[in-house]
Amino acid sequence: MAERLFVGTRSGLAVLERRDGGFREIRRAFPQTSIAAVAADAERGLVFAGTPAGVSRSVDAGETWTRLPPLDGREARYIHIDRDTHRVYVGTHPDVALHVSADGGEQWQAIELRSRVPEAVHSKWLFHPFPRYGAHVKSIASSCGRIYLNVEEGWCYRSDDAGASWTPLLQHGLNVDAHVLAVHPRNRQIVYSTDAFGACRSLDGGESWTRIHPAEPGPRRYGGGIAVNPARPSIVLFSLGLARVFALGLQGAHSALLRSADAGETWQRVDPGLPEPCDARIETLVFDGARAPTAYALTDLGDVLEGCDDAAVWERVASVPGGHASHYALGVM
């Protein structure tokens, strides 16, 4: 189980420590700053926090922070750390670019995506008038030397050469409004993504996608977070809720959490320990790096949920005030 959590809010980064059967906030970094993305590398003791001004790093579990080289004035919108190589990937806004560090954040390589995608494809990228934002990297995943990336709003992309070239994965099932990615840790051909109509799975590296049809009645259909257990990849989680509420960021999402124990063949709703109804969106799902990984979820109302017994049983372990500027702002260590 994780001993520290790092929760991004609109008013700073809350550092939580496990105490008395739950987690308590022990400090708040970057007060009055909107934290858009968070990721932690527990094995190396590193935490990265994304803000509108770039990326900061802590090498001492959130005690102190150092501002890393700016990302050409771009906002750090999503941060992903490869569990095997420890490479750090940062997706930016308002442009679609990927910044990669192979040395824990000391040096960065910038990869501009738009010029590497055919004009016929990126000319079809769409963006909602509300809330107002431009093109950006929505989410990132990696496995066995392959990188997957979702664009908001413009499908999924795959690179097999460290970002030098990208293959658009926009056919056969995945919606243009693709959300969060997750990849099998030992088979890079198996990839999952949520989207505006739920979730999809691919068994061929994203060349084709099959829509997931969970045994979940009712109007919930808007896909949120998704995560694969790194030690037992047959365990997969994803969340979904009411589409209009998810899109506009209001309460009343009536989120549901779905779990598969057979690598996405079948799905069942998880009930033990979760609020009913779950009023908030759940777009952050992450497993820690323990030998028997524990799952964590962050809701838009600031509740942190912990999933034990292979993520079949959940409980609320913290409530963090401050509002959440992003849906992908939870690091575990």
Buried (B, 14 or more C-beta within 10 A) or exposed (E): EBBBBBBBBBBBBBBBBBEEEBBEBEEBBBEEBBBBBBBBBBEEEBBBBBBBBBBBBBBEBBEEBEEBEEBEEBBBBBBBBBBEEBBBBBBBBBBBBBBBBBEBBEEBEBBBBBEBBEEEBBEEBEEEEEEEBEBBBBBBBBBBEBBBBBBBBBBBBBBBEBBEEBBBBBEEBBBBBBBBBBBBBEBBBBBBBBBBBBBBBBBEBBEBBEEBEBEBEEEBBBBBBBBBBBEBBBBBBBBBBBBEBBBEEBEEBBBBBBBBBEBBEEBEBBEEBBBEEBBBBBBBBBBBBEEEBBBBBBBBBBBBBBBBEBBBBBEBBBEBEBEBBBBBBBBBB
